[in-house]
Amino acid sequence: GQHYTVEAFDAFDNSRGDVTARTTFTVDGGGNCIANSCTATTAGKHIVTATFHSKSATAKLRVTAAALDHLTRTPATATIHPGGSVKYHATARDQFGNNRGDVTARTTFTVDGGGNCVGSTCTASTEGDHTVTGTFHGVTGTATLTVKAKPRFV
C-alpha cells in the first residue's frame, strides 16, 4: 500500500507537528486503509481522505493494473451454422479483473473438434459445442462456440 503522513497546522499556518498516528484514513472506490497505508484493487484514480479532529485533507492514489493473470473473450458464447464464423476479441486482465488492454492482434486462437481460426475469426462445421481457446504470453482464455444445423423445411 501507499503510506501517507499528516501534519497539522493552526489558523496562522504554524505547524502543530505530525499527527499521522491519530488520523483516520479512507480511500474511495472500494479501497481500504490500515493505519496510514492505503490500497485499492480497482485500477484508476482514487481519493484518499485523512481526517483529524473533524478537519480533512485529500490526496490522490493512482492504481495501475497488476501483472497479466487471465484473458477474457468476447463473445463468451456464440452460435453459428456449419461453416459460419465468429470474430473474437481478447482482453488481458490482472488478478483483480482490471483491464490491461486489447490483445486480440497478439493472441493465438484455436478451436477444437475440427474447427479452425484465421487470426481471431473462428469457424467450425461439426455440430455441437466447441471450445475456442485464445493464448497470449502463455495465458489462455476460452469461449464456447455452438454449431447448429440450419432448419430444413420439407
N, CA, C and O atoms as a DFTB+ gen file, in Angstrom:
616 C
 N C O
     1  1       0.798      -1.183       0.000
     2  2       0.000       0.000       0.000
     3  2       0.852       1.265       0.000
     4  3       2.064       1.220       0.212
     5  1       0.204       2.366      -0.237
     6  2       0.852       3.674      -0.222
     7  2       0.749       4.244       1.190
     8  3      -0.337       4.283       1.768
     9  1       1.874       4.685       1.742
    10  2       1.898       5.274       3.082
    11  2       1.710       6.783       2.990
    12  3       2.256       7.436       2.100
    13  1       0.931       7.326       3.919
    14  2       0.661       8.757       3.974
    15  2       1.057       9.295       5.339
    16  3       1.016       8.578       6.339
    17  1       1.442      10.564       5.370
    18  2       1.710      11.253       6.626
    19  2       0.869      12.521       6.671
    20  3       0.527      13.096       5.638
    21  1       0.544      12.945       7.888
    22  2      -0.289      14.129       8.062
    23  2       0.392      15.067       9.053
    24  3       0.840      14.656      10.124
    25  1       0.456      16.326       8.668
    26  2       0.972      17.366       9.542
    27  2      -0.160      18.361       9.789
    28  3      -0.807      18.812       8.843
    29  1      -0.399      18.703      11.042
    30  2      -1.463      19.640      11.390
    31  2      -0.907      21.064      11.462
    32  3       0.259      21.277      11.792
    33  1      -1.782      22.044      11.141
    34  2      -1.411      23.461      11.191
    35  2      -2.494      24.229      11.930
    36  3      -3.668      23.864      11.878
    37  1      -2.093      25.303      12.624
    38  2      -3.090      26.149      13.278
    39  2      -3.609      27.185      12.283
    40  3      -3.212      27.190      11.118
    41  1      -4.487      28.049      12.743
    42  2      -5.116      29.048      11.881
    43  2      -4.114      30.024      11.267
    44  3      -4.418      30.676      10.268
    45  1      -2.932      30.126      11.850
    46  2      -1.908      31.053      11.341
    47  2      -0.843      30.326      10.520
    48  3       0.217      30.883      10.234
    49  1      -1.133      29.076      10.143
    50  2      -0.259      28.237       9.329
    51  2       1.020      27.810      10.052
    52  3       2.043      27.540       9.423
    53  1       0.942      27.754      11.381
    54  2       2.062      27.254      12.175
    55  2       1.906      25.749      12.327
    56  3       0.811      25.264      12.609
    57  1       2.986      25.013      12.143
    58  2       2.936      23.566      12.252
    59  2       2.621      23.146      13.679
    60  3       3.181      23.680      14.636
    61  1       1.728      22.193      13.806
    62  2       1.397      21.586      15.105
    63  2       2.010      20.191      15.177
    64  3       1.769      19.451      16.131
    65  1       2.800      19.833      14.169
    66  2       3.517      18.568      14.179
    67  2       2.827      17.449      13.417
    68  3       1.742      17.617      12.859
    69  1       3.485      16.318      13.413
    70  2       2.996      15.120      12.731
    71  2       1.871      14.498      13.556
    72  3       2.054      14.174      14.729
    73  1       0.704      14.335      12.928
    74  2      -0.453      13.744      13.615
    75  2      -0.918      12.466      12.914
    76  3      -2.061      12.040      13.077
    77  1      -0.033      11.870      12.145
    78  2      -0.373      10.681      11.356
    79  2      -0.972       9.575      12.214
    80  3      -1.973       8.970      11.832
    81  1      -0.376       9.307      13.360
    82  2      -0.829       8.197      14.207
    83  2      -2.238       8.422      14.755
    84  3      -2.900       7.458      15.142
    85  1      -2.711       9.660      14.797
    86  2      -4.033       9.969      15.343
    87  2      -5.027      10.353      14.248
    88  3      -6.090      10.898      14.545
    89  1      -4.696      10.076      12.991
    90  2      -5.528      10.431      11.851
    91  2      -6.229       9.191      11.303
    92  3      -5.651       8.105      11.274
    93  1      -7.473       9.361      10.870
    94  2      -8.225       8.286      10.225
    95  2      -8.113       8.459       8.715
    96  3      -8.333       9.549       8.188
    97  1      -7.771       7.380       8.029
    98  2      -7.615       7.401       6.573
    99  2      -8.684       6.544       5.916
   100  3      -9.012       5.464       6.407
   101  1      -9.229       7.029       4.800
   102  2     -10.168       6.257       3.982
   103  2      -9.801       6.479       2.518
   104  3      -9.189       7.485       2.157
   105  1     -10.192       5.514       1.683
   106  2      -9.961       5.640       0.240
   107  2     -11.257       5.270      -0.472
   108  3     -11.929       4.311      -0.093
   109  1     -11.602       6.032      -1.499
   110  2     -12.846       5.779      -2.226
   111  2     -12.696       4.610      -3.192
   112  3     -11.599       4.084      -3.377
   113  1     -13.792       4.215      -3.796
   114  2     -13.764       3.216      -4.862
   115  2     -13.423       1.814      -4.427
   116  3     -12.831       1.064      -5.204
   117  1     -13.770       1.429      -3.217
   118  2     -13.550       0.050      -2.798
   119  2     -12.181      -0.224      -2.224
   120  3     -11.845      -1.380      -1.967
   121  1     -11.384       0.801      -2.016
   122  2     -10.080       0.601      -1.401
   123  2     -10.199       0.538       0.105
   124  3     -11.285       0.699       0.660
   125  1      -9.073       0.302       0.766
   126  2      -9.092       0.309       2.219
   127  2      -7.760       0.821       2.758
   128  3      -6.747       0.839       2.059
   129  1      -7.796       1.227       4.001
   130  2      -6.606       1.740       4.673
   131  2      -6.427       0.997       5.989
   132  3      -7.383       0.780       6.734
   133  1      -5.212       0.619       6.255
   134  2      -4.827       0.076       7.556
   135  2      -3.822       1.062       8.105
   136  3      -2.723       1.225       7.575
   137  1      -4.233       1.728       9.198
   138  2      -3.460       2.844       9.755
   139  2      -3.270       3.877       8.641
   140  3      -4.258       4.386       8.112
   141  1      -2.042       4.196       8.277
   142  2      -1.795       5.213       7.248
   143  2      -1.377       4.612       5.904
   144  3      -0.858       5.324       5.044
   145  1      -1.597       3.317       5.719
   146  2      -1.262       2.634       4.480
   147  2      -2.555       2.315       3.735
   148  3      -3.391       1.555       4.225
   149  1      -2.716       2.906       2.536
   150  2      -3.950       2.746       1.769
   151  2      -3.682       2.037       0.453
   152  3      -2.635       2.213      -0.170
   153  1      -4.656       1.230       0.044
   154  2      -4.547       0.490      -1.198
   155  2      -5.931       0.317      -1.821
   156  3      -6.950       0.499      -1.156
   157  1      -5.950      -0.034      -3.094
   158  2      -7.190      -0.334      -3.801
   159  2      -6.873      -1.378      -4.857
   160  3      -5.744      -1.442      -5.344
   161  1      -7.847      -2.193      -5.214
   162  2      -7.627      -3.222      -6.225
   163  2      -8.178      -2.824      -7.582
   164  3      -7.901      -3.490      -8.580
   165  1      -8.952      -1.750      -7.636
   166  2      -9.506      -1.285      -8.901
   167  2      -8.558      -0.268      -9.516
   168  3      -8.244       0.750      -8.900
   169  1      -8.100      -0.549     -10.741
   170  2      -7.180       0.366     -11.411
   171  2      -7.870       1.700     -11.671
   172  3      -9.071       1.747     -11.937
   173  1      -7.105       2.773     -11.592
   174  2      -7.627       4.107     -11.842
   175  2      -7.239       5.062     -10.742
   176  3      -6.397       4.757      -9.897
   177  1      -7.867       6.227     -10.765
   178  2      -7.574       7.265      -9.783
   179  2      -8.528       7.152      -8.601
   180  3      -9.733       6.974      -8.777
   181  1      -7.978       7.258      -7.402
   182  2      -8.745       7.204      -6.161
   183  2      -8.391       8.423      -5.314
   184  3      -7.351       9.051      -5.512
   185  1      -9.252       8.741      -4.387
   186  2      -9.018       9.840      -3.458
   187  2      -8.879       9.262      -2.046
   188  3      -9.753       8.540      -1.567
   189  1      -7.766       9.597      -1.396
   190  2      -7.537       9.216      -0.008
   191  2      -7.896      10.428       0.845
   192  3      -7.429      11.536       0.584
   193  1      -8.716      10.216       1.855
   194  2      -9.111      11.291       2.759
   195  2      -8.529      11.019       4.137
   196  3      -8.706       9.938       4.698
   197  1      -7.825      12.024       4.679
   198  2      -7.263      11.955       6.025
   199  2      -8.086      12.882       6.905
   200  3      -8.269      14.055       6.580
   201  1      -8.589      12.349       8.035
   202  2      -9.418      13.154       8.935
   203  2      -8.794      13.160      10.324
   204  3      -8.517      12.115      10.911
   205  1      -8.580      14.380      10.831
   206  2      -8.012      14.577      12.163
   207  2      -8.811      15.677      12.845
   208  3      -8.857      16.802      12.347
   209  1      -9.440      15.373      13.975
   210  2     -10.253      16.343      14.730
   211  2     -11.224      17.095      13.827
   212  3     -11.264      18.326      13.853
   213  1     -11.992      16.384      13.045
   214  2     -13.024      16.893      12.131
   215  2     -12.498      17.754      10.992
   216  3     -13.283      18.358      10.261
   217  1     -11.203      17.817      10.834
   218  2     -10.591      18.505       9.687
   219  2     -10.106      17.435       8.716
   220  3      -9.556      16.413       9.126
   221  1     -10.318      17.683       7.412
   222  2      -9.950      16.687       6.408
   223  2      -9.024      17.268       5.349
   224  3      -9.034      18.466       5.066
   225  1      -8.249      16.401       4.793
   226  2      -7.396      16.724       3.648
   227  2      -7.426      15.523       2.724
   228  3      -7.649      14.396       3.168
   229  1      -7.203      15.759       1.444
   230  2      -7.234      14.657       0.491
   231  2      -5.924      14.549      -0.269
   232  3      -5.157      15.506      -0.377
   233  1      -5.698      13.364      -0.786
   234  2      -4.540      13.081      -1.632
   235  2      -4.991      12.106      -2.710
   236  3      -5.999      11.415      -2.559
   237  1      -4.243      12.061      -3.782
   238  2      -4.575      11.149      -4.879
   239  2      -3.810       9.847      -4.741
   240  3      -2.659       9.821      -4.304
   241  1      -4.473       8.770      -5.122
   242  2      -3.859       7.445      -5.175
   243  2      -4.169       6.878      -6.547
   244  3      -5.330       6.648      -6.883
   245  1      -3.142       6.657      -7.328
   246  2      -3.335       6.092      -8.669
   247  2      -2.924       4.631      -8.645
   248  3      -1.807       4.292      -8.256
   249  1      -3.842       3.771      -9.066
   250  2      -3.604       2.331      -9.083
   251  2      -3.516       1.879     -10.533
   252  3      -4.414       2.147     -11.331
   253  1      -2.434       1.194     -10.868
   254  2      -2.288       0.633     -12.208
   255  2      -2.584      -0.864     -12.148
   256  3      -2.479      -1.486     -11.091
   257  1      -2.948      -1.423     -13.276
   258  2      -3.260      -2.855     -13.338
   259  2      -2.038      -3.672     -12.954
   260  3      -0.904      -3.297     -13.254
   261  1      -2.280      -4.780     -12.294
   262  2      -1.217      -5.694     -11.889
   263  2      -0.795      -6.555     -13.086
   264  3      -1.227      -6.319     -14.215
   265  1       0.035      -7.532     -12.831
   266  2       0.557      -8.407     -13.885
   267  2      -0.566      -9.210     -14.557
   268  3      -1.620      -9.448     -13.968
   269  1      -0.313      -9.613     -15.786
   270  2      -1.256     -10.428     -16.554
   271  2      -1.614     -11.682     -15.771
   272  3      -0.736     -12.408     -15.305
   273  1      -2.921     -11.930     -15.632
   274  2      -3.395     -13.103     -14.906
   275  2      -4.290     -13.982     -15.774
   276  3      -4.177     -15.207     -15.735
   277  1      -5.189     -13.362     -16.565
   278  2      -6.098     -14.152     -17.390
   279  2      -6.603     -13.326     -18.573
   280  3      -6.424     -12.110     -18.627
   281  1      -7.236     -14.016     -19.512
   282  2      -7.831     -13.372     -20.679
   283  2      -9.340     -13.501     -20.595
   284  3      -9.863     -14.523     -20.151
   285  1     -10.033     -12.459     -21.025
   286  2     -11.468     -12.591     -21.214
   287  2     -11.717     -12.571     -22.710
   288  3     -11.015     -11.899     -23.466
   289  1     -12.720     -13.314     -23.118
   290  2     -13.023     -13.474     -24.533
   291  2     -14.385     -12.903     -24.831
   292  3     -15.326     -13.069     -24.056
   293  1     -14.486     -12.238     -25.947
   294  2     -15.769     -11.701     -26.403
   295  2     -15.996     -12.185     -27.814
   296  3     -15.143     -11.947     -28.669
   297  1     -17.086     -12.844     -28.105
   298  2     -18.141     -13.224     -27.169
   299  2     -17.738     -14.458     -26.365
   300  3     -16.916     -15.259     -26.810
   301  1     -18.319     -14.602     -25.185
   302  2     -18.042     -15.773     -24.343
   303  2     -18.735     -17.005     -24.899
   304  3     -18.224     -18.118     -24.774
   305  1     -19.907     -16.809     -25.520
   306  2     -20.619     -17.897     -26.188
   307  2     -21.163     -17.366     -27.513
   308  3     -21.550     -16.202     -27.619
   309  1     -21.185     -18.223     -28.501
   310  2     -21.727     -17.847     -29.812
   311  2     -22.304     -19.097     -30.467
   312  3     -21.864     -20.215     -30.203
   313  1     -23.297     -18.883     -31.325
   314  2     -23.911     -19.980     -32.079
   315  2     -23.854     -19.638     -33.557
   316  3     -24.209     -18.533     -33.968
   317  1     -23.397     -20.612     -34.358
   318  2     -23.314     -20.434     -35.809
   319  2     -23.902     -21.655     -36.495
   320  3     -24.139     -22.681     -35.856
   321  1     -24.138     -21.543     -37.803
   322  2     -24.494     -22.686     -38.626
   323  2     -23.187     -23.281     -39.150
   324  3     -22.176     -22.579     -39.176
   325  1     -23.173     -24.556     -39.572
   326  2     -21.945     -25.159     -40.083
   327  2     -21.287     -24.268     -41.142
   328  3     -21.942     -23.806     -42.076
   329  1     -20.001     -24.041     -40.981
   330  2     -19.245     -23.214     -41.924
   331  2     -19.308     -21.729     -41.611
   332  3     -18.579     -20.946     -42.221
   333  1     -20.164     -21.318     -40.672
   334  2     -20.231     -19.915     -40.268
   335  2     -18.989     -19.537     -39.469
   336  3     -18.158     -20.393     -39.166
   337  1     -18.865     -18.281     -39.135
   338  2     -17.679     -17.863     -38.388
   339  2     -18.035     -16.789     -37.364
   340  3     -19.066     -16.122     -37.455
   341  1     -17.148     -16.651     -36.397
   342  2     -17.283     -15.646     -35.337
   343  2     -15.935     -14.959     -35.167
   344  3     -14.899     -15.622     -35.118
   345  1     -15.944     -13.636     -35.078
   346  2     -14.727     -12.870     -34.800
   347  2     -14.644     -12.658     -33.294
   348  3     -15.579     -12.144     -32.682
   349  1     -13.524     -13.055     -32.700
   350  2     -13.320     -12.960     -31.263
   351  2     -12.396     -11.795     -30.922
   352  3     -11.594     -11.343     -31.739
   353  1     -12.540     -11.333     -29.693
   354  2     -11.669     -10.298     -29.144
   355  2     -11.124     -10.819     -27.822
   356  3     -11.834     -11.493     -27.076
   357  1      -9.873     -10.510     -27.535
   358  2      -9.253     -10.930     -26.279
   359  2      -8.790      -9.696     -25.518
   360  3      -8.181      -8.787     -26.080
   361  1      -9.097      -9.690     -24.223
   362  2      -8.680      -8.611     -23.345
   363  2      -7.853      -9.200     -22.216
   364  3      -8.280     -10.145     -21.554
   365  1      -6.666      -8.640     -21.995
   366  2      -5.809      -9.082     -20.902
   367  2      -6.327      -8.472     -19.598
   368  3      -6.730      -7.309     -19.565
   369  1      -6.313      -9.264     -18.532
   370  2      -6.793      -8.814     -17.220
   371  2      -5.804      -9.208     -16.134
   372  3      -5.099     -10.210     -16.257
   373  1      -5.757      -8.410     -15.064
   374  2      -4.943      -8.794     -13.916
   375  2      -5.784      -9.647     -12.972
   376  3      -6.934      -9.957     -13.281
   377  1      -5.228     -10.027     -11.834
   378  2      -5.928     -10.919     -10.904
   379  2      -7.184     -10.305     -10.306
   380  3      -8.028     -11.024      -9.772
   381  1      -7.319      -8.981     -10.389
   382  2      -8.485      -8.298      -9.843
   383  2      -9.513      -7.982     -10.921
   384  3     -10.553      -7.388     -10.637
   385  1      -9.222      -8.382     -12.171
   386  2     -10.129      -8.116     -13.277
   387  2      -9.905      -6.784     -13.963
   388  3     -10.667      -6.407     -14.852
   389  1      -8.856      -6.060     -13.555
   390  2      -8.557      -4.785     -14.205
   391  2      -8.085      -5.008     -15.633
   392  3      -7.335      -5.943     -15.915
   393  1      -8.526      -4.149     -16.518
   394  2      -8.213      -4.237     -17.940
   395  2      -6.759      -3.854     -18.205
   396  3      -6.320      -2.762     -17.844
   397  1      -6.014      -4.765     -18.843
   398  2      -4.633      -4.489     -19.246
   399  2      -4.548      -4.215     -20.746
   400  3      -3.457      -4.038     -21.288
   401  1      -5.696      -4.180     -21.412
   402  2      -5.717      -3.810     -22.817
   403  2      -6.203      -4.903     -23.744
   404  3      -6.264      -6.080     -23.389
   405  1      -6.548      -4.469     -24.946
   406  2      -6.982      -5.369     -26.011
   407  2      -5.745      -6.048     -26.584
   408  3      -4.832      -5.375     -27.062
   409  1      -5.709      -7.364     -26.539
   410  2      -4.560      -8.129     -27.036
   411  2      -4.973      -9.057     -28.176
   412  3      -4.285     -10.038     -28.458
   413  1      -6.092      -8.751     -28.831
   414  2      -6.615      -9.605     -29.898
   415  2      -5.575      -9.879     -30.971
   416  3      -5.381     -11.030     -31.364
   417  1      -4.904      -8.842     -31.450
   418  2      -3.941      -8.993     -32.550
   419  2      -2.736      -9.841     -32.171
   420  3      -2.065     -10.383     -33.050
   421  1      -2.449      -9.965     -30.877
   422  2      -1.279     -10.733     -30.425
   423  2      -1.656     -12.058     -29.774
   424  3      -0.818     -12.713     -29.154
   425  1      -2.927     -12.453     -29.920
   426  2      -3.414     -13.699     -29.335
   427  2      -3.553     -14.761     -30.419
   428  3      -4.006     -14.478     -31.529
   429  1      -3.160     -15.981     -30.086
   430  2      -3.320     -17.119     -30.991
   431  2      -4.628     -17.815     -30.644
   432  3      -4.840     -18.227     -29.504
   433  1      -5.505     -17.942     -31.641
   434  2      -6.811     -18.552     -31.440
   435  2      -6.852     -19.939     -32.072
   436  3      -6.336     -20.143     -33.170
   437  1      -7.473     -20.899     -31.368
   438  2      -7.681     -22.251     -31.896
   439  2      -9.087     -22.687     -31.514
   440  3      -9.672     -22.177     -30.558
   441  1      -9.625     -23.644     -32.279
   442  2     -10.932     -24.214     -31.958
   443  2     -10.815     -25.730     -32.063
   444  3     -10.232     -26.250     -33.014
   445  1     -11.369     -26.432     -31.087
   446  2     -11.268     -27.893     -31.088
   447  2     -12.328     -28.521     -31.992
   448  3     -13.203     -27.827     -32.509
   449  1     -12.243     -29.827     -32.175
   450  2     -13.268     -30.580     -32.882
   451  2     -13.369     -30.314     -34.365
   452  3     -14.464     -30.348     -34.926
   453  1     -12.247     -30.050     -35.011
   454  2     -12.261     -29.882     -36.457
   455  2     -12.496     -28.472     -36.933
   456  3     -12.620     -28.249     -38.137
   457  1     -12.560     -27.529     -36.049
   458  2     -12.695     -26.141     -36.463
   459  2     -11.334     -25.517     -36.699
   460  3     -10.303     -26.139     -36.444
   461  1     -11.336     -24.291     -37.185
   462  2     -10.064     -23.596     -37.345
   463  2     -10.267     -22.095     -37.191
   464  3     -11.389     -21.592     -37.244
   465  1      -9.157     -21.397     -36.999
   466  2      -9.183     -19.948     -36.839
   467  2      -8.171     -19.325     -37.782
   468  3      -7.064     -19.834     -37.958
   469  1      -8.564     -18.228     -38.378
   470  2      -7.654     -17.394     -39.164
   471  2      -7.638     -16.061     -38.441
   472  3      -8.632     -15.334     -38.431
   473  1      -6.502     -15.749     -37.837
   474  2      -6.447     -14.574     -36.982
   475  2      -7.384     -14.797     -35.813
   476  3      -7.266     -15.795     -35.101
   477  1      -8.317     -13.872     -35.608
   478  2      -9.265     -14.018     -34.495
   479  2     -10.656     -14.446     -34.963
   480  3     -11.614     -14.405     -34.191
   481  1     -10.765     -14.856     -36.232
   482  2     -12.049     -15.327     -36.758
   483  2     -12.025     -16.850     -36.805
   484  3     -11.176     -17.456     -37.458
   485  1     -12.986     -17.460     -36.090
   486  2     -13.004     -18.914     -35.965
   487  2     -14.271     -19.491     -36.582
   488  3     -15.331     -18.865     -36.584
   489  1     -14.124     -20.716     -37.109
   490  2     -15.232     -21.403     -37.751
   491  2     -15.192     -22.883     -37.393
   492  3     -14.155     -23.406     -36.986
   493  1     -16.311     -23.540     -37.545
   494  2     -16.405     -24.989     -37.352
   495  2     -17.590     -25.471     -38.166
   496  3     -18.546     -24.729     -38.390
   497  1     -17.520     -26.731     -38.610
   498  2     -18.620     -27.265     -39.403
   499  2     -19.300     -28.454     -38.738
   500  3     -20.376     -28.866     -39.170
   501  1     -18.699     -29.010     -37.704
   502  2     -19.284     -30.133     -36.993
   503  2     -20.257     -29.628     -35.937
   504  3     -19.911     -28.778     -35.116
   505  1     -21.488     -30.165     -35.966
   506  2     -22.490     -29.733     -34.998
   507  2     -22.055     -30.053     -33.579
   508  3     -21.349     -31.032     -33.337
   509  1     -22.482     -29.222     -32.652
   510  2     -22.191     -29.421     -31.232
   511  2     -21.428     -28.245     -30.654
   512  3     -21.242     -27.219     -31.308
   513  1     -20.992     -28.415     -29.422
   514  2     -20.232     -27.379     -28.729
   515  2     -18.739     -27.557     -28.970
   516  3     -18.209     -28.665     -28.900
   517  1     -18.085     -26.460     -29.249
   518  2     -16.632     -26.436     -29.453
   519  2     -16.034     -25.431     -28.477
   520  3     -16.700     -24.485     -28.055
   521  1     -14.790     -25.644     -28.128
   522  2     -14.090     -24.702     -27.264
   523  2     -13.112     -23.906     -28.105
   524  3     -12.246     -24.466     -28.777
   525  1     -13.263     -22.589     -28.058
   526  2     -12.326     -21.681     -28.713
   527  2     -11.360     -21.213     -27.632
   528  3     -11.775     -20.708     -26.589
   529  1     -10.068     -21.387     -27.893
   530  2      -9.047     -21.011     -26.924
   531  2      -8.180     -19.903     -27.498
   532  3      -7.716     -19.984     -28.636
   533  1      -7.971     -18.877     -26.701
   534  2      -7.056     -17.801     -27.059
   535  2      -5.868     -17.874     -26.128
   536  3      -6.033     -18.017     -24.917
   537  1      -4.655     -17.777     -26.688
   538  2      -3.440     -17.847     -25.874
   539  2      -2.601     -16.607     -26.127
   540  3      -2.293     -16.272     -27.271
   541  1      -2.236     -15.930     -25.043
   542  2      -1.411     -14.720     -25.094
   543  2      -0.379     -14.819     -23.979
   544  3      -0.737     -14.882     -22.803
   545  1       0.901     -14.833     -24.344
   546  2       2.009     -14.924     -23.372
   547  2       1.813     -16.071     -22.390
   548  3       2.071     -15.917     -21.196
   549  1       1.359     -17.224     -22.884
   550  2       1.191     -18.407     -22.044
   551  2      -0.080     -18.424     -21.214
   552  3      -0.337     -19.399     -20.507
   553  1      -0.875     -17.378     -21.283
   554  2      -2.131     -17.313     -20.541
   555  2      -3.272     -17.572     -21.521
   556  3      -3.276     -17.040     -22.631
   557  1      -4.245     -18.395     -21.103
   558  2      -5.333     -18.744     -22.011
   559  2      -6.678     -18.264     -21.484
   560  3      -6.873     -18.034     -20.291
   561  1      -7.585     -18.128     -22.427
   562  2      -8.981     -17.835     -22.130
   563  2      -9.808     -18.640     -23.110
   564  3      -9.395     -18.849     -24.251
   565  1     -10.973     -19.094     -22.674
   566  2     -11.787     -19.929     -23.554
   567  2     -13.178     -19.344     -23.747
   568  3     -13.656     -18.536     -22.950
   569  1     -13.803     -19.773     -24.819
   570  2     -15.178     -19.405     -25.140
   571  2     -15.846     -20.629     -25.743
   572  3     -15.166     -21.547     -26.201
   573  1     -17.169     -20.648     -25.745
   574  2     -17.921     -21.761     -26.316
   575  2     -18.515     -21.346     -27.650
   576  3     -19.182     -20.317     -27.760
   577  1     -18.260     -22.163     -28.660
   578  2     -18.811     -21.962     -29.995
   579  2     -19.732     -23.145     -30.283
   580  3     -19.275     -24.285     -30.367
   581  1     -21.024     -22.875     -30.434
   582  2     -22.002     -23.928     -30.709
   583  2     -22.357     -23.892     -32.189
   584  3     -22.670     -22.837     -32.741
   585  1     -22.305     -25.060     -32.821
   586  2     -22.673     -25.181     -34.228
   587  2     -23.993     -25.936     -34.300
   588  3     -24.117     -27.054     -33.801
   589  1     -24.979     -25.298     -34.935
   590  2     -26.304     -25.917     -35.115
   591  2     -26.644     -25.887     -36.593
   592  3     -26.444     -24.882     -37.276
   593  1     -27.171     -27.026     -37.080
   594  2     -27.550     -27.104     -38.482
   595  2     -28.726     -26.172     -38.761
   596  3     -29.558     -25.911     -37.893
   597  1     -28.769     -25.677     -40.000
   598  2     -29.904     -24.847     -40.416
   599  2     -31.148     -25.720     -40.442
   600  3     -31.068     -26.892     -40.811
   601  1     -32.296     -25.171     -40.057
   602  2     -33.517     -25.971     -40.097
   603  2     -33.876     -26.312     -41.547
   604  3     -33.715     -25.498     -42.457
   605  1     -34.359     -27.524     -41.726
   606  2     -34.773     -27.963     -43.062
   607  2     -36.290     -27.965     -43.139
   608  3     -36.975     -28.393     -42.210
   609  1     -36.793     -27.489     -44.239
   610  2     -38.226     -27.488     -44.456
   611  2     -38.549     -28.515     -45.530
   612  3     -37.919     -28.533     -46.588
   613  1     -39.521     -29.363     -45.262
   614  2     -39.926     -30.384     -46.249
   615  2     -41.332     -30.172     -46.716
   616  3     -41.830     -30.935     -47.543
